[in-house]
């Protein structure tokens, strides 16, 4: 069985990653943080509702 030969390096794909990574990464971090805050507020509201019913 032959060893796999490295594929030709795709320079255009590398350039796209280099250009869009500074845009995509902060968006992902911000979206994750906002999603975490929303989930925590939702859990807190549910807990408050359960505690007030007792």
mmCIF entry with sequence, helices, sheets and N, C-alpha, C, O atoms, coordinates in Angstrom:
data_MODEL
# 
_entry.id   MODEL 
# 
_entity.id                         1 
_entity.type                       polymer 
_entity.pdbx_number_of_molecules   1 
# 
_entity_poly.entity_id                      1 
_entity_poly.type                           'polypeptide(L)' 
_entity_poly.nstd_linkage                   no 
_entity_poly.nstd_monomer                   no 
_entity_poly.pdbx_seq_one_letter_code       
;(UNK)(UNK)(UNK)(UNK)(UNK)(UNK)(UNK)(UNK)(UNK)(UNK)(UNK)(UNK)(UNK)(UNK)(UNK)(UNK)
(UNK)(UNK)(UNK)(UNK)(UNK)(UNK)(UNK)(UNK)(UNK)(UNK)(UNK)(UNK)(UNK)(UNK)(UNK)(UNK)
(UNK)(UNK)(UNK)(UNK)(UNK)(UNK)(UNK)(UNK)(UNK)(UNK)(UNK)(UNK)(UNK)(UNK)(UNK)(UNK)
(UNK)(UNK)(UNK)(UNK)(UNK)(UNK)
;
_entity_poly.pdbx_seq_one_letter_code_can   XXXXXXXXXXXXXXXXXXXXXXXXXXXXXXXXXXXXXXXXXXXXXXXXXXXXXX 
_entity_poly.pdbx_strand_id                 A 
# 
loop_
_entity_poly_seq.entity_id 
_entity_poly_seq.num 
_entity_poly_seq.mon_id 
_entity_poly_seq.hetero 
1 1  UNK n 
1 2  UNK n 
1 3  UNK n 
1 4  UNK n 
1 5  UNK n 
1 6  UNK n 
1 7  UNK n 
1 8  UNK n 
1 9  UNK n 
1 10 UNK n 
1 11 UNK n 
1 12 UNK n 
1 13 UNK n 
1 14 UNK n 
1 15 UNK n 
1 16 UNK n 
1 17 UNK n 
1 18 UNK n 
1 19 UNK n 
1 20 UNK n 
1 21 UNK n 
1 22 UNK n 
1 23 UNK n 
1 24 UNK n 
1 25 UNK n 
1 26 UNK n 
1 27 UNK n 
1 28 UNK n 
1 29 UNK n 
1 30 UNK n 
1 31 UNK n 
1 32 UNK n 
1 33 UNK n 
1 34 UNK n 
1 35 UNK n 
1 36 UNK n 
1 37 UNK n 
1 38 UNK n 
1 39 UNK n 
1 40 UNK n 
1 41 UNK n 
1 42 UNK n 
1 43 UNK n 
1 44 UNK n 
1 45 UNK n 
1 46 UNK n 
1 47 UNK n 
1 48 UNK n 
1 49 UNK n 
1 50 UNK n 
1 51 UNK n 
1 52 UNK n 
1 53 UNK n 
1 54 UNK n 
# 
_struct_asym.id          A 
_struct_asym.entity_id   1 
# 
_struct_conf.conf_type_id            HELX_P 
_struct_conf.id                      HELX_P1 
_struct_conf.pdbx_PDB_helix_id       AA1 
_struct_conf.beg_label_comp_id       UNK 
_struct_conf.beg_label_asym_id       A 
_struct_conf.beg_label_seq_id        11 
_struct_conf.pdbx_beg_PDB_ins_code   ? 
_struct_conf.end_label_comp_id       UNK 
_struct_conf.end_label_asym_id       A 
_struct_conf.end_label_seq_id        53 
_struct_conf.pdbx_end_PDB_ins_code   ? 
_struct_conf.beg_auth_comp_id        UNK 
_struct_conf.beg_auth_asym_id        A 
_struct_conf.beg_auth_seq_id         11 
_struct_conf.end_auth_comp_id        UNK 
_struct_conf.end_auth_asym_id        A 
_struct_conf.end_auth_seq_id         53 
_struct_conf.pdbx_PDB_helix_class    1 
_struct_conf.details                 ? 
_struct_conf.pdbx_PDB_helix_length   43 
# 
_struct_conf_type.id          HELX_P 
_struct_conf_type.criteria    ? 
_struct_conf_type.reference   ? 
# 
loop_
_atom_site.group_PDB 
_atom_site.id 
_atom_site.type_symbol 
_atom_site.label_atom_id 
_atom_site.label_alt_id 
_atom_site.label_comp_id 
_atom_site.label_asym_id 
_atom_site.label_entity_id 
_atom_site.label_seq_id 
_atom_site.pdbx_PDB_ins_code 
_atom_site.Cartn_x 
_atom_site.Cartn_y 
_atom_site.Cartn_z 
_atom_site.occupancy 
_atom_site.B_iso_or_equiv 
_atom_site.pdbx_formal_charge 
_atom_site.auth_seq_id 
_atom_site.auth_comp_id 
_atom_site.auth_asym_id 
_atom_site.auth_atom_id 
_atom_site.pdbx_PDB_model_num 
ATOM 1   N N  . UNK A 1 1  ? 0.841   -1.191 0.000  1.00 0.00 ? 1  UNK A N  1 
ATOM 2   C CA . UNK A 1 1  ? 0.000   0.000  0.000  1.00 0.00 ? 1  UNK A CA 1 
ATOM 3   C C  . UNK A 1 1  ? 0.880   1.245  0.000  1.00 0.00 ? 1  UNK A C  1 
ATOM 4   O O  . UNK A 1 1  ? 1.843   1.340  0.761  1.00 0.00 ? 1  UNK A O  1 
ATOM 5   N N  . UNK A 1 2  ? 0.540   2.184  -0.852 1.00 0.00 ? 2  UNK A N  1 
ATOM 6   C CA . UNK A 1 2  ? 1.331   3.403  -0.962 1.00 0.00 ? 2  UNK A CA 1 
ATOM 7   C C  . UNK A 1 2  ? 1.039   4.350  0.197  1.00 0.00 ? 2  UNK A C  1 
ATOM 8   O O  . UNK A 1 2  ? -0.062  4.364  0.746  1.00 0.00 ? 2  UNK A O  1 
ATOM 9   N N  . UNK A 1 3  ? 2.031   5.125  0.549  1.00 0.00 ? 3  UNK A N  1 
ATOM 10  C CA . UNK A 1 3  ? 1.792   6.173  1.535  1.00 0.00 ? 3  UNK A CA 1 
ATOM 11  C C  . UNK A 1 3  ? 1.085   7.329  0.845  1.00 0.00 ? 3  UNK A C  1 
ATOM 12  O O  . UNK A 1 3  ? 1.377   7.629  -0.313 1.00 0.00 ? 3  UNK A O  1 
ATOM 13  N N  . UNK A 1 4  ? 0.153   7.985  1.545  1.00 0.00 ? 4  UNK A N  1 
ATOM 14  C CA . UNK A 1 4  ? -0.588  9.070  0.891  1.00 0.00 ? 4  UNK A CA 1 
ATOM 15  C C  . UNK A 1 4  ? 0.341   10.236 0.543  1.00 0.00 ? 4  UNK A C  1 
ATOM 16  O O  . UNK A 1 4  ? 1.183   10.648 1.341  1.00 0.00 ? 4  UNK A O  1 
ATOM 17  N N  . UNK A 1 5  ? 0.163   10.741 -0.651 1.00 0.00 ? 5  UNK A N  1 
ATOM 18  C CA . UNK A 1 5  ? 0.951   11.887 -1.106 1.00 0.00 ? 5  UNK A CA 1 
ATOM 19  C C  . UNK A 1 5  ? 0.227   13.153 -0.667 1.00 0.00 ? 5  UNK A C  1 
ATOM 20  O O  . UNK A 1 5  ? -1.000  13.230 -0.730 1.00 0.00 ? 5  UNK A O  1 
ATOM 21  N N  . UNK A 1 6  ? 0.992   14.144 -0.223 1.00 0.00 ? 6  UNK A N  1 
ATOM 22  C CA . UNK A 1 6  ? 0.375   15.391 0.190  1.00 0.00 ? 6  UNK A CA 1 
ATOM 23  C C  . UNK A 1 6  ? -0.355  16.031 -0.980 1.00 0.00 ? 6  UNK A C  1 
ATOM 24  O O  . UNK A 1 6  ? 0.153   16.075 -2.101 1.00 0.00 ? 6  UNK A O  1 
ATOM 25  N N  . UNK A 1 7  ? -1.559  16.528 -0.699 1.00 0.00 ? 7  UNK A N  1 
ATOM 26  C CA . UNK A 1 7  ? -2.318  17.206 -1.745 1.00 0.00 ? 7  UNK A CA 1 
ATOM 27  C C  . UNK A 1 7  ? -1.671  18.549 -2.063 1.00 0.00 ? 7  UNK A C  1 
ATOM 28  O O  . UNK A 1 7  ? -0.938  19.113 -1.252 1.00 0.00 ? 7  UNK A O  1 
ATOM 29  N N  . UNK A 1 8  ? -1.953  19.034 -3.235 1.00 0.00 ? 8  UNK A N  1 
ATOM 30  C CA . UNK A 1 8  ? -1.429  20.338 -3.637 1.00 0.00 ? 8  UNK A CA 1 
ATOM 31  C C  . UNK A 1 8  ? -1.994  21.414 -2.710 1.00 0.00 ? 8  UNK A C  1 
ATOM 32  O O  . UNK A 1 8  ? -3.190  21.426 -2.419 1.00 0.00 ? 8  UNK A O  1 
ATOM 33  N N  . UNK A 1 9  ? -1.149  22.293 -2.260 1.00 0.00 ? 9  UNK A N  1 
ATOM 34  C CA . UNK A 1 9  ? -1.563  23.349 -1.339 1.00 0.00 ? 9  UNK A CA 1 
ATOM 35  C C  . UNK A 1 9  ? -2.448  24.342 -2.079 1.00 0.00 ? 9  UNK A C  1 
ATOM 36  O O  . UNK A 1 9  ? -2.061  24.890 -3.112 1.00 0.00 ? 9  UNK A O  1 
ATOM 37  N N  . UNK A 1 10 ? -3.639  24.565 -1.538 1.00 0.00 ? 10 UNK A N  1 
ATOM 38  C CA . UNK A 1 10 ? -4.598  25.466 -2.161 1.00 0.00 ? 10 UNK A CA 1 
ATOM 39  C C  . UNK A 1 10 ? -4.403  26.871 -1.591 1.00 0.00 ? 10 UNK A C  1 
ATOM 40  O O  . UNK A 1 10 ? -4.874  27.175 -0.495 1.00 0.00 ? 10 UNK A O  1 
ATOM 41  N N  . UNK A 1 11 ? -3.715  27.708 -2.332 1.00 0.00 ? 11 UNK A N  1 
ATOM 42  C CA . UNK A 1 11 ? -3.377  29.057 -1.850 1.00 0.00 ? 11 UNK A CA 1 
ATOM 43  C C  . UNK A 1 11 ? -4.604  29.943 -1.720 1.00 0.00 ? 11 UNK A C  1 
ATOM 44  O O  . UNK A 1 11 ? -4.661  30.787 -0.826 1.00 0.00 ? 11 UNK A O  1 
ATOM 45  N N  . UNK A 1 12 ? -5.594  29.767 -2.603 1.00 0.00 ? 12 UNK A N  1 
ATOM 46  C CA . UNK A 1 12 ? -6.782  30.620 -2.511 1.00 0.00 ? 12 UNK A CA 1 
ATOM 47  C C  . UNK A 1 12 ? -7.590  30.297 -1.254 1.00 0.00 ? 12 UNK A C  1 
ATOM 48  O O  . UNK A 1 12 ? -8.142  31.197 -0.621 1.00 0.00 ? 12 UNK A O  1 
ATOM 49  N N  . UNK A 1 13 ? -7.658  29.026 -0.896 1.00 0.00 ? 13 UNK A N  1 
ATOM 50  C CA . UNK A 1 13 ? -8.373  28.656 0.331  1.00 0.00 ? 13 UNK A CA 1 
ATOM 51  C C  . UNK A 1 13 ? -7.637  29.190 1.555  1.00 0.00 ? 13 UNK A C  1 
ATOM 52  O O  . UNK A 1 13 ? -8.268  29.655 2.504  1.00 0.00 ? 13 UNK A O  1 
ATOM 53  N N  . UNK A 1 14 ? -6.318  29.127 1.539  1.00 0.00 ? 14 UNK A N  1 
ATOM 54  C CA . UNK A 1 14 ? -5.533  29.669 2.654  1.00 0.00 ? 14 UNK A CA 1 
ATOM 55  C C  . UNK A 1 14 ? -5.747  31.178 2.781  1.00 0.00 ? 14 UNK A C  1 
ATOM 56  O O  . UNK A 1 14 ? -5.871  31.699 3.890  1.00 0.00 ? 14 UNK A O  1 
ATOM 57  N N  . UNK A 1 15 ? -5.789  31.865 1.663  1.00 0.00 ? 15 UNK A N  1 
ATOM 58  C CA . UNK A 1 15 ? -6.032  33.316 1.705  1.00 0.00 ? 15 UNK A CA 1 
ATOM 59  C C  . UNK A 1 15 ? -7.420  33.631 2.244  1.00 0.00 ? 15 UNK A C  1 
ATOM 60  O O  . UNK A 1 15 ? -7.594  34.575 3.015  1.00 0.00 ? 15 UNK A O  1 
ATOM 61  N N  . UNK A 1 16 ? -8.406  32.840 1.837  1.00 0.00 ? 16 UNK A N  1 
ATOM 62  C CA . UNK A 1 16 ? -9.758  33.062 2.359  1.00 0.00 ? 16 UNK A CA 1 
ATOM 63  C C  . UNK A 1 16 ? -9.782  32.888 3.871  1.00 0.00 ? 16 UNK A C  1 
ATOM 64  O O  . UNK A 1 16 ? -10.401 33.686 4.573  1.00 0.00 ? 16 UNK A O  1 
ATOM 65  N N  . UNK A 1 17 ? -9.108  31.842 4.388  1.00 0.00 ? 17 UNK A N  1 
ATOM 66  C CA . UNK A 1 17 ? -9.058  31.632 5.834  1.00 0.00 ? 17 UNK A CA 1 
ATOM 67  C C  . UNK A 1 17 ? -8.359  32.792 6.530  1.00 0.00 ? 17 UNK A C  1 
ATOM 68  O O  . UNK A 1 17 ? -8.809  33.254 7.578  1.00 0.00 ? 17 UNK A O  1 
ATOM 69  N N  . UNK A 1 18 ? -7.260  33.262 5.947  1.00 0.00 ? 18 UNK A N  1 
ATOM 70  C CA . UNK A 1 18 ? -6.523  34.368 6.573  1.00 0.00 ? 18 UNK A CA 1 
ATOM 71  C C  . UNK A 1 18 ? -7.333  35.664 6.579  1.00 0.00 ? 18 UNK A C  1 
ATOM 72  O O  . UNK A 1 18 ? -7.237  36.464 7.510  1.00 0.00 ? 18 UNK A O  1 
ATOM 73  N N  . UNK A 1 19 ? -8.129  35.858 5.534  1.00 0.00 ? 19 UNK A N  1 
ATOM 74  C CA . UNK A 1 19 ? -8.929  37.082 5.448  1.00 0.00 ? 19 UNK A CA 1 
ATOM 75  C C  . UNK A 1 19 ? -10.140 37.016 6.377  1.00 0.00 ? 19 UNK A C  1 
ATOM 76  O O  . UNK A 1 19 ? -10.435 37.985 7.077  1.00 0.00 ? 19 UNK A O  1 
ATOM 77  N N  . UNK A 1 20 ? -10.843 35.882 6.390  1.00 0.00 ? 20 UNK A N  1 
ATOM 78  C CA . UNK A 1 20 ? -12.107 35.808 7.123  1.00 0.00 ? 20 UNK A CA 1 
ATOM 79  C C  . UNK A 1 20 ? -11.968 35.348 8.573  1.00 0.00 ? 20 UNK A C  1 
ATOM 80  O O  . UNK A 1 20 ? -12.902 35.523 9.356  1.00 0.00 ? 20 UNK A O  1 
ATOM 81  N N  . UNK A 1 21 ? -10.832 34.767 8.952  1.00 0.00 ? 21 UNK A N  1 
ATOM 82  C CA . UNK A 1 21 ? -10.663 34.309 10.343 1.00 0.00 ? 21 UNK A CA 1 
ATOM 83  C C  . UNK A 1 21 ? -10.787 35.450 11.350 1.00 0.00 ? 21 UNK A C  1 
ATOM 84  O O  . UNK A 1 21 ? -11.439 35.263 12.377 1.00 0.00 ? 21 UNK A O  1 
ATOM 85  N N  . UNK A 1 22 ? -10.189 36.634 11.109 1.00 0.00 ? 22 UNK A N  1 
ATOM 86  C CA . UNK A 1 22 ? -10.370 37.727 12.081 1.00 0.00 ? 22 UNK A CA 1 
ATOM 87  C C  . UNK A 1 22 ? -11.815 38.200 12.194 1.00 0.00 ? 22 UNK A C  1 
ATOM 88  O O  . UNK A 1 22 ? -12.172 38.845 13.180 1.00 0.00 ? 22 UNK A O  1 
ATOM 89  N N  . UNK A 1 23 ? -12.649 37.896 11.209 1.00 0.00 ? 23 UNK A N  1 
ATOM 90  C CA . UNK A 1 23 ? -14.060 38.272 11.273 1.00 0.00 ? 23 UNK A CA 1 
ATOM 91  C C  . UNK A 1 23 ? -14.861 37.170 11.952 1.00 0.00 ? 23 UNK A C  1 
ATOM 92  O O  . UNK A 1 23 ? -15.709 37.448 12.800 1.00 0.00 ? 23 UNK A O  1 
ATOM 93  N N  . UNK A 1 24 ? -14.597 35.923 11.582 1.00 0.00 ? 24 UNK A N  1 
ATOM 94  C CA . UNK A 1 24 ? -15.386 34.797 12.072 1.00 0.00 ? 24 UNK A CA 1 
ATOM 95  C C  . UNK A 1 24 ? -15.124 34.527 13.556 1.00 0.00 ? 24 UNK A C  1 
ATOM 96  O O  . UNK A 1 24 ? -16.066 34.309 14.319 1.00 0.00 ? 24 UNK A O  1 
ATOM 97  N N  . UNK A 1 25 ? -13.870 34.541 13.966 1.00 0.00 ? 25 UNK A N  1 
ATOM 98  C CA . UNK A 1 25 ? -13.531 34.177 15.343 1.00 0.00 ? 25 UNK A CA 1 
ATOM 99  C C  . UNK A 1 25 ? -14.176 35.094 16.387 1.00 0.00 ? 25 UNK A C  1 
ATOM 100 O O  . UNK A 1 25 ? -14.782 34.580 17.328 1.00 0.00 ? 25 UNK A O  1 
ATOM 101 N N  . UNK A 1 26 ? -14.080 36.416 16.271 1.00 0.00 ? 26 UNK A N  1 
ATOM 102 C CA . UNK A 1 26 ? -14.759 37.255 17.271 1.00 0.00 ? 26 UNK A CA 1 
ATOM 103 C C  . UNK A 1 26 ? -16.274 37.098 17.259 1.00 0.00 ? 26 UNK A C  1 
ATOM 104 O O  . UNK A 1 26 ? -16.917 37.160 18.306 1.00 0.00 ? 26 UNK A O  1 
ATOM 105 N N  . UNK A 1 27 ? -16.849 36.892 16.059 1.00 0.00 ? 27 UNK A N  1 
ATOM 106 C CA . UNK A 1 27 ? -18.294 36.684 15.998 1.00 0.00 ? 27 UNK A CA 1 
ATOM 107 C C  . UNK A 1 27 ? -18.697 35.430 16.755 1.00 0.00 ? 27 UNK A C  1 
ATOM 108 O O  . UNK A 1 27 ? -19.704 35.421 17.463 1.00 0.00 ? 27 UNK A O  1 
ATOM 109 N N  . UNK A 1 28 ? -17.911 34.374 16.607 1.00 0.00 ? 28 UNK A N  1 
ATOM 110 C CA . UNK A 1 28 ? -18.200 33.128 17.317 1.00 0.00 ? 28 UNK A CA 1 
ATOM 111 C C  . UNK A 1 28 ? -18.069 33.315 18.827 1.00 0.00 ? 28 UNK A C  1 
ATOM 112 O O  . UNK A 1 28 ? -18.894 32.820 19.594 1.00 0.00 ? 28 UNK A O  1 
ATOM 113 N N  . UNK A 1 29 ? -17.036 34.027 19.243 1.00 0.00 ? 29 UNK A N  1 
ATOM 114 C CA . UNK A 1 29 ? -16.836 34.262 20.681 1.00 0.00 ? 29 UNK A CA 1 
ATOM 115 C C  . UNK A 1 29 ? -17.981 35.099 21.245 1.00 0.00 ? 29 UNK A C  1 
ATOM 116 O O  . UNK A 1 29 ? -18.520 34.780 22.304 1.00 0.00 ? 29 UNK A O  1 
ATOM 117 N N  . UNK A 1 30 ? -18.352 36.162 20.546 1.00 0.00 ? 30 UNK A N  1 
ATOM 118 C CA . UNK A 1 30 ? -19.441 37.032 21.012 1.00 0.00 ? 30 UNK A CA 1 
ATOM 119 C C  . UNK A 1 30 ? -20.755 36.264 21.044 1.00 0.00 ? 30 UNK A C  1 
ATOM 120 O O  . UNK A 1 30 ? -21.505 36.364 22.015 1.00 0.00 ? 30 UNK A O  1 
ATOM 121 N N  . UNK A 1 31 ? -21.047 35.495 19.987 1.00 0.00 ? 31 UNK A N  1 
ATOM 122 C CA . UNK A 1 31 ? -22.290 34.734 19.946 1.00 0.00 ? 31 UNK A CA 1 
ATOM 123 C C  . UNK A 1 31 ? -22.334 33.706 21.076 1.00 0.00 ? 31 UNK A C  1 
ATOM 124 O O  . UNK A 1 31 ? -23.377 33.519 21.702 1.00 0.00 ? 31 UNK A O  1 
ATOM 125 N N  . UNK A 1 32 ? -21.219 33.046 21.336 1.00 0.00 ? 32 UNK A N  1 
ATOM 126 C CA . UNK A 1 32 ? -21.170 32.075 22.430 1.00 0.00 ? 32 UNK A CA 1 
ATOM 127 C C  . UNK A 1 32 ? -21.396 32.730 23.780 1.00 0.00 ? 32 UNK A C  1 
ATOM 128 O O  . UNK A 1 32 ? -22.090 32.176 24.632 1.00 0.00 ? 32 UNK A O  1 
ATOM 129 N N  . UNK A 1 33 ? -20.814 33.907 23.981 1.00 0.00 ? 33 UNK A N  1 
ATOM 130 C CA . UNK A 1 33 ? -20.989 34.610 25.257 1.00 0.00 ? 33 UNK A CA 1 
ATOM 131 C C  . UNK A 1 33 ? -22.436 35.049 25.439 1.00 0.00 ? 33 UNK A C  1 
ATOM 132 O O  . UNK A 1 33 ? -23.003 34.899 26.522 1.00 0.00 ? 33 UNK A O  1 
ATOM 133 N N  . UNK A 1 34 ? -23.030 35.590 24.381 1.00 0.00 ? 34 UNK A N  1 
ATOM 134 C CA . UNK A 1 34 ? -24.432 36.027 24.457 1.00 0.00 ? 34 UNK A CA 1 
ATOM 135 C C  . UNK A 1 34 ? -25.339 34.831 24.716 1.00 0.00 ? 34 UNK A C  1 
ATOM 136 O O  . UNK A 1 34 ? -26.270 34.916 25.516 1.00 0.00 ? 34 UNK A O  1 
ATOM 137 N N  . UNK A 1 35 ? -25.070 33.718 24.041 1.00 0.00 ? 35 UNK A N  1 
ATOM 138 C CA . UNK A 1 35 ? -25.886 32.522 24.234 1.00 0.00 ? 35 UNK A CA 1 
ATOM 139 C C  . UNK A 1 35 ? -25.762 32.016 25.680 1.00 0.00 ? 35 UNK A C  1 
ATOM 140 O O  . UNK A 1 35 ? -26.748 31.577 26.272 1.00 0.00 ? 35 UNK A O  1 
ATOM 141 N N  . UNK A 1 36 ? -24.553 32.078 26.242 1.00 0.00 ? 36 UNK A N  1 
ATOM 142 C CA . UNK A 1 36 ? -24.357 31.673 27.632 1.00 0.00 ? 36 UNK A CA 1 
ATOM 143 C C  . UNK A 1 36 ? -25.113 32.565 28.603 1.00 0.00 ? 36 UNK A C  1 
ATOM 144 O O  . UNK A 1 36 ? -25.707 32.077 29.564 1.00 0.00 ? 36 UNK A O  1 
ATOM 145 N N  . UNK A 1 37 ? -25.095 33.867 28.359 1.00 0.00 ? 37 UNK A N  1 
ATOM 146 C CA . UNK A 1 37 ? -25.816 34.807 29.225 1.00 0.00 ? 37 UNK A CA 1 
ATOM 147 C C  . UNK A 1 37 ? -27.312 34.548 29.147 1.00 0.00 ? 37 UNK A C  1 
ATOM 148 O O  . UNK A 1 37 ? -27.996 34.538 30.170 1.00 0.00 ? 37 UNK A O  1 
ATOM 149 N N  . UNK A 1 38 ? -27.826 34.338 27.930 1.00 0.00 ? 38 UNK A N  1 
ATOM 150 C CA . UNK A 1 38 ? -29.261 34.089 27.760 1.00 0.00 ? 38 UNK A CA 1 
ATOM 151 C C  . UNK A 1 38 ? -29.663 32.805 28.474 1.00 0.00 ? 38 UNK A C  1 
ATOM 152 O O  . UNK A 1 38 ? -30.696 32.770 29.143 1.00 0.00 ? 38 UNK A O  1 
ATOM 153 N N  . UNK A 1 39 ? -28.867 31.754 28.342 1.00 0.00 ? 39 UNK A N  1 
ATOM 154 C CA . UNK A 1 39 ? -29.180 30.492 29.019 1.00 0.00 ? 39 UNK A CA 1 
ATOM 155 C C  . UNK A 1 39 ? -29.167 30.656 30.531 1.00 0.00 ? 39 UNK A C  1 
ATOM 156 O O  . UNK A 1 39 ? -30.023 30.106 31.224 1.00 0.00 ? 39 UNK A O  1 
ATOM 157 N N  . UNK A 1 40 ? -28.191 31.417 31.053 1.00 0.00 ? 40 UNK A N  1 
ATOM 158 C CA . UNK A 1 40 ? -28.105 31.606 32.503 1.00 0.00 ? 40 UNK A CA 1 
ATOM 159 C C  . UNK A 1 40 ? -29.290 32.414 33.019 1.00 0.00 ? 40 UNK A C  1 
ATOM 160 O O  . UNK A 1 40 ? -29.838 32.097 34.075 1.00 0.00 ? 40 UNK A O  1 
ATOM 161 N N  . UNK A 1 41 ? -29.692 33.449 32.292 1.00 0.00 ? 41 UNK A N  1 
ATOM 162 C CA . UNK A 1 41 ? -30.844 34.255 32.708 1.00 0.00 ? 41 UNK A CA 1 
ATOM 163 C C  . UNK A 1 41 ? -32.103 33.393 32.673 1.00 0.00 ? 41 UNK A C  1 
ATOM 164 O O  . UNK A 1 41 ? -32.951 33.502 33.559 1.00 0.00 ? 41 UNK A O  1 
ATOM 165 N N  . UNK A 1 42 ? -32.230 32.552 31.674 1.00 0.00 ? 42 UNK A N  1 
ATOM 166 C CA . UNK A 1 42 ? -33.394 31.670 31.586 1.00 0.00 ? 42 UNK A CA 1 
ATOM 167 C C  . UNK A 1 42 ? -33.443 30.693 32.760 1.00 0.00 ? 42 UNK A C  1 
ATOM 168 O O  . UNK A 1 42 ? -34.505 30.471 33.341 1.00 0.00 ? 42 UNK A O  1 
ATOM 169 N N  . UNK A 1 43 ? -32.296 30.111 33.108 1.00 0.00 ? 43 UNK A N  1 
ATOM 170 C CA . UNK A 1 43 ? -32.243 29.198 34.259 1.00 0.00 ? 43 UNK A CA 1 
ATOM 171 C C  . UNK A 1 43 ? -32.577 29.936 35.552 1.00 0.00 ? 43 UNK A C  1 
ATOM 172 O O  . UNK A 1 43 ? -33.294 29.417 36.407 1.00 0.00 ? 43 UNK A O  1 
ATOM 173 N N  . UNK A 1 44 ? -32.044 31.166 35.687 1.00 0.00 ? 44 UNK A N  1 
ATOM 174 C CA . UNK A 1 44 ? -32.315 31.958 36.885 1.00 0.00 ? 44 UNK A CA 1 
ATOM 175 C C  . UNK A 1 44 ? -33.794 32.282 37.012 1.00 0.00 ? 44 UNK A C  1 
ATOM 176 O O  . UNK A 1 44 ? -34.365 32.200 38.100 1.00 0.00 ? 44 UNK A O  1 
ATOM 177 N N  . UNK A 1 45 ? -34.418 32.653 35.882 1.00 0.00 ? 45 UNK A N  1 
ATOM 178 C CA . UNK A 1 45 ? -35.840 32.992 35.898 1.00 0.00 ? 45 UNK A CA 1 
ATOM 179 C C  . UNK A 1 45 ? -36.675 31.762 36.264 1.00 0.00 ? 45 UNK A C  1 
ATOM 180 O O  . UNK A 1 45 ? -37.631 31.867 37.032 1.00 0.00 ? 45 UNK A O  1 
ATOM 181 N N  . UNK A 1 46 ? -36.321 30.618 35.723 1.00 0.00 ? 46 UNK A N  1 
ATOM 182 C CA . UNK A 1 46 ? -37.050 29.390 36.067 1.00 0.00 ? 46 UNK A CA 1 
ATOM 183 C C  . UNK A 1 46 ? -36.892 29.061 37.544 1.00 0.00 ? 46 UNK A C  1 
ATOM 184 O O  . UNK A 1 46 ? -37.852 28.665 38.205 1.00 0.00 ? 46 UNK A O  1 
ATOM 185 N N  . UNK A 1 47 ? -35.676 29.224 38.059 1.00 0.00 ? 47 UNK A N  1 
ATOM 186 C CA . UNK A 1 47 ? -35.419 28.934 39.479 1.00 0.00 ? 47 UNK A CA 1 
ATOM 187 C C  . UNK A 1 47 ? -36.208 29.893 40.372 1.00 0.00 ? 47 UNK A C  1 
ATOM 188 O O  . UNK A 1 47 ? -36.775 29.478 41.383 1.00 0.00 ? 47 UNK A O  1 
ATOM 189 N N  . UNK A 1 48 ? -36.243 31.184 39.996 1.00 0.00 ? 48 UNK A N  1 
ATOM 190 C CA . UNK A 1 48 ? -37.003 32.160 40.781 1.00 0.00 ? 48 UNK A CA 1 
ATOM 191 C C  . UNK A 1 48 ? -38.488 31.802 40.768 1.00 0.00 ? 48 UNK A C  1 
ATOM 192 O O  . UNK A 1 48 ? -39.160 31.896 41.796 1.00 0.00 ? 48 UNK A O  1 
ATOM 193 N N  . UNK A 1 49 ? -38.993 31.397 39.618 1.00 0.00 ? 49 UNK A N  1 
ATOM 194 C CA . UNK A 1 49 ? -40.402 31.039 39.492 1.00 0.00 ? 49 UNK A CA 1 
ATOM 195 C C  . UNK A 1 49 ? -40.737 29.844 40.380 1.00 0.00 ? 49 UNK A C  1 
ATOM 196 O O  . UNK A 1 49 ? -41.770 29.830 41.050 1.00 0.00 ? 49 UNK A O  1 
ATOM 197 N N  . UNK A 1 50 ? -39.851 28.832 40.382 1.00 0.00 ? 50 UNK A N  1 
ATOM 198 C CA . UNK A 1 50 ? -40.070 27.645 41.227 1.00 0.00 ? 50 UNK A CA 1 
ATOM 199 C C  . UNK A 1 50 ? -40.011 28.039 42.695 1.00 0.00 ? 50 UNK A C  1 
ATOM 200 O O  . UNK A 1 50 ? -40.830 27.572 43.486 1.00 0.00 ? 50 UNK A O  1 
ATOM 201 N N  . UNK A 1 51 ? -39.066 28.884 43.078 1.00 0.00 ? 51 UNK A N  1 
ATOM 202 C CA . UNK A 1 51 ? -38.927 29.288 44.482 1.00 0.00 ? 51 UNK A CA 1 
ATOM 203 C C  . UNK A 1 51 ? -40.114 30.123 44.941 1.00 0.00 ? 51 UNK A C  1 
ATOM 204 O O  . UNK A 1 51 ? -40.524 30.002 46.095 1.00 0.00 ? 51 UNK A O  1 
ATOM 205 N N  . UNK A 1 52 ? -40.678 30.962 44.087 1.00 0.00 ? 52 UNK A N  1 
ATOM 206 C CA . UNK A 1 52 ? -41.795 31.812 44.479 1.00 0.00 ? 52 UNK A CA 1 
ATOM 207 C C  . UNK A 1 52 ? -43.093 31.009 44.593 1.00 0.00 ? 52 UNK A C  1 
ATOM 208 O O  . UNK A 1 52 ? -44.002 31.415 45.317 1.00 0.00 ? 52 UNK A O  1 
ATOM 209 N N  . UNK A 1 53 ? -43.194 29.890 43.897 1.00 0.00 ? 53 UNK A N  1 
ATOM 210 C CA . UNK A 1 53 ? -44.406 29.071 43.983 1.00 0.00 ? 53 UNK A CA 1 
ATOM 211 C C  . UNK A 1 53 ? -44.520 28.364 45.321 1.00 0.00 ? 53 UNK A C  1 
ATOM 212 O O  . UNK A 1 53 ? -45.625 28.070 45.776 1.00 0.00 ? 53 UNK A O  1 
ATOM 213 N N  . UNK A 1 54 ? -43.375 28.085 45.964 1.00 0.00 ? 54 UNK A N  1 
ATOM 214 C CA . UNK A 1 54 ? -43.414 27.401 47.244 1.00 0.00 ? 54 UNK A CA 1 
ATOM 215 C C  . UNK A 1 54 ? -43.822 28.350 48.312 1.00 0.00 ? 54 UNK A C  1 
ATOM 216 O O  . UNK A 1 54 ? -43.917 27.964 49.477 1.00 0.00 ? 54 UNK A O  1 
# 
